[in-house]
Amino acid sequence: MAASASKPHATGFPAEGRCGYYVEKKKRFCRMVVAAGRRFCGEHAGAAEEENGRKRILCPLDPKHTVYEDQLAKHLKKCNSREKPKPDFFIQDINAGLKDETETPEQLVPISSLSEEQLESLIKKLRKASEGLNSTLKDQIMSHPALHDALNDPKNGDSATKHLKQQVDGKHRKKNSMFERLQIDIQHLCLNKIPVLSKEKLPVVGIGKHLCGMATDLALRCLVETYAANCEERNEEPLAKRIKNDKTEKEINTLAKEGNEKSVPEKWSPVAGIVIALCCHHRCDWRHYVGKEYFKALGLGAVEFHYFQRMSSWATCGMRNTSLEASNATMMRKDNRNDDSEEHDDVGYRITDDTAGSLPGFLTVEEKKKIGHLCKLLIDQGRIEYLQQKGFRPALQYYTDPLVSLENVLLTALPNHSSSPETTA
């Protein structure tokens, strides 16, 4: 290849200052910039005879790139793939939940391998467990004024408008606002160890836009168990709140004696609220799931959870060829599914045994869709029960139209003592 790299090809010669290595697969020269006086970039320097016999080897930390063998030790110290020191707020698996090997199913067959009787038995369990659940959620579709100009801009097409309707408002930055980005898996995040939170004892509002599957459970445990529980154990209040409480202690006592309880300042909560747009229930995991106790109380366990989370994809996997869809609605929903799959990977993750052709034929497409929604609702109800047990008032509601996103359910939660209007699931 080195020889062919030095000869002219049908595509001509490499651009000035660019690598002279011809990439056969792409039928063009490499476009990497070369060092002064060199013909090849670092990746293809091994192809040059004039490199004085220096050998390039695969990086042991990441075989996707190479390095000179005689510079390996130096490279390992600065390679971007090297293991970096863990920050104080990294605690391995702190939000993962307990791992019980006895609960893990030994061998789970694909849904397509289940007999019709086995699948019917699962569906009966699902319907029985879902009895009494409110499947009609309240519409809470809102729009922030900061997005109105963009939403009404005729230059934005349908896809851009759908994205804007879903996007979290990032236009709220003020001069004195402080933002800090933490690059860490939620599974290992300990909020109590974040300097600004531990120093100021700030109340937290958890906001998540489409936290796929298990990420929702990890986030809930991170907020409710890791942060809130630890703050309450230490009986901590934010600095500003403590100062205010010291100044108004006599006033509070006086108001309480007079029976004017509504005027008494509300109790401080480490977690002031939770707002999470749910999605991708097929990516949930029994170990991380916060609603285990709810499932067990219904006589369900890891096996049923596994199949329910797989069947939940029936609600959004695109099996919607019913007579209920007029031609225009069909096109709109197909476009919407394409947008959704790019954002949440619902369709991209589609499991081969969950497709319409591989499932037993005793269910219609519409029945499968309803079963998928029931699976989602049951999994979400476990999260509702978990938050209730932890002292919150949780609720499920629709936050956008299904034509904008098929994953349009929002989970919200406020602490029980909050003075905000109460909503019900």
Residue pairs with C-beta under 8 A, 6 or more apart in sequence:
1 21
1 22
1 24
1 47
2 47
2 48
2 49
4 22
4 24
5 20
5 21
5 22
5 29
5 40
5 44
5 47
6 20
6 39
9 22
9 29
11 27
11 28
11 29
13 29
14 20
14 29
14 30
15 29
15 31
17 33
17 34
18 29
18 30
18 31
18 32
18 33
18 34
19 29
19 30
19 31
19 32
19 33
19 34
19 39
19 40
19 41
19 43
19 44
20 29
20 30
20 34
20 39
20 40
21 29
21 30
21 40
21 41
21 44
21 47
22 28
22 29
22 30
23 29
23 30
30 40
30 41
30 43
30 44
32 41
32 42
32 43
32 44
33 41
34 40
34 41
38 45
38 48
39 48
39 50
40 47
40 48
40 51
42 66
43 56
43 65
43 66
45 51
45 54
45 56
45 68
46 54
46 55
46 56
46 66
54 68
54 69
54 70
55 68
55 69
55 70
56 66
56 67
56 68
56 69
57 66
57 67
57 68
57 69
57 72
58 65
58 66
59 65
59 66
59 67
59 75
59 79
59 81
60 72
60 76
61 76
61 79
61 81
61 82
62 79
62 80
62 81
67 75
68 75
76 82
87 182
87 184
87 193
88 193
88 195
89 182
89 184
89 189
89 190
89 191
89 192
89 193
89 194
90 184
90 188
90 189
90 190
91 188
91 190
91 193
92 188
93 187
93 188
94 187
94 188
94 189
94 190
94 222
94 226
95 186
95 187
95 188
95 189
95 218
95 219
95 221
95 222
95 225
95 226
96 187
96 218
96 287
96 288
97 217
97 221
97 287
97 288
97 289
97 290
97 292
98 287
99 287
100 287
103 286
103 301
103 302
104 286
104 287
104 302
105 302
105 303
105 306
108 303
108 306
108 307
110 351
110 352
110 353
111 119
111 307
111 310
111 311
111 351
111 353
111 354
111 359
112 352
112 353
112 354
112 358
112 359
113 353
114 122
114 307
114 360
116 360
116 362
119 360
120 362
122 304
122 307
122 308
122 311
123 371
125 299
125 300
125 304
126 304
126 308
126 311
126 371
126 374
126 375
126 378
127 374
129 298
129 299
129 300
129 378
130 374
130 377
130 378
133 377
133 378
133 381
134 425
135 373
135 374
135 377
137 396
137 397
137 398
137 409
138 395
138 397
138 398
138 423
139 397
139 398
140 397
140 398
140 399
140 410
141 398
141 399
141 400
141 401
142 399
143 151
143 165
144 169
146 169
146 171
146 172
147 164
147 165
147 167
147 169
147 171
150 156
150 164
151 161
151 164
151 165
156 164
158 335
159 335
159 339
162 336
162 339
162 404
162 405
163 339
165 400
165 404
166 209
166 277
166 400
166 404
166 405
167 209
168 207
168 209
173 179
178 196
180 196
182 189
182 194
186 215
186 218
186 219
186 222
187 218
187 288
189 222
189 226
190 222
190 226
191 197
191 204
191 222
191 223
191 226
191 227
192 198
192 226
192 227
192 230
192 231
196 202
197 204
197 227
200 238
200 239
201 231
201 236
201 237
201 238
201 239
202 238
203 238
203 268
203 269
203 270
203 271
203 272
204 223
204 227
204 270
204 271
204 272
205 271
205 272
205 273
205 274
205 275
206 219
206 220
206 222
206 223
206 271
206 273
206 274
206 275
206 276
207 275
207 276
208 215
208 216
208 219
208 275
208 276
208 277
209 277
210 277
210 278
210 279
210 280
210 343
210 344
210 407
211 219
211 276
211 277
211 278
211 279
212 279
212 280
212 283
212 344
212 345
213 279
213 280
213 281
213 282
213 283
213 284
213 285
213 309
214 283
214 284
214 285
214 288
214 289
215 283
216 276
216 278
216 383
216 411
217 284
217 285
217 288
217 289
217 290
217 383
218 288
219 276
220 274
220 276
220 290
220 383
220 386
220 387
221 288
221 290
223 271
223 274
224 271
224 386
224 387
224 390
224 392
225 390
227 270
227 271
228 269
228 270
228 271
228 390
231 270
232 270
236 270
237 245
237 268
238 268
241 268
244 265
245 252
245 265
248 265
252 264
252 265
255 261
255 263
255 264
256 264
266 417
266 418
266 419
267 415
267 417
269 415
269 417
269 418
271 392
271 415
272 414
272 415
272 418
273 412
273 413
273 414
273 415
273 418
274 387
274 392
274 394
274 411
274 412
274 413
274 414
275 410
275 411
275 412
276 410
276 411
276 412
277 399
277 407
277 409
277 410
277 411
278 376
278 380
278 407
278 409
278 410
278 411
279 344
279 346
279 407
280 344
280 345
280 346
280 349
280 407
281 309
281 312
281 313
281 375
281 376
281 379
281 380
282 309
282 310
282 312
282 313
282 346
282 349
282 351
283 309
283 349
284 305
284 309
284 312
284 379
286 292
286 302
286 305
286 306
289 295
289 305
289 379
289 382
290 382
290 383
290 386
291 379
291 381
291 382
291 383
291 385
291 386
292 382
293 385
293 386
293 389
294 381
294 382
294 385
294 386
295 301
295 304
295 305
295 382
305 379
308 375
308 378
308 379
309 375
309 379
310 351
310 354
311 354
311 371
311 372
311 375
312 372
312 375
312 376
312 379
313 346
313 349
313 350
313 351
313 354
313 372
314 354
314 368
314 369
314 371
314 372
314 375
315 369
315 372
315 373
315 375
315 376
315 406
316 337
316 340
316 346
316 347
316 372
316 406
316 407
317 346
317 347
317 350
317 354
317 355
317 372
318 337
318 347
318 350
319 355
319 356
319 365
319 368
319 369
320 330
320 333
320 365
320 369
321 365
322 365
322 366
324 366
325 333
332 403
333 403
336 402
336 403
336 404
336 405
336 406
337 346
337 347
337 406
339 405
340 346
340 347
340 405
340 406
340 407
341 347
341 348
343 405
344 407
346 406
346 407
352 358
353 359
356 365
356 368
359 368
363 371
376 409
380 396
380 409
380 411
381 425
383 394
383 411
384 394
384 395
384 396
384 411
384 425
387 394
387 413
388 394
391 415
391 416
392 413
392 414
392 415
392 416
393 413
393 414
393 415
393 416
393 418
393 422
393 423
394 411
394 412
394 413
394 425
395 411
395 412
395 413
395 423
395 424
395 425
396 409
396 410
396 411
396 425
397 409
397 410
397 412
397 423
398 408
398 409
398 410
399 408
399 409
399 410
400 408
401 408
402 408
412 423
414 420
414 422
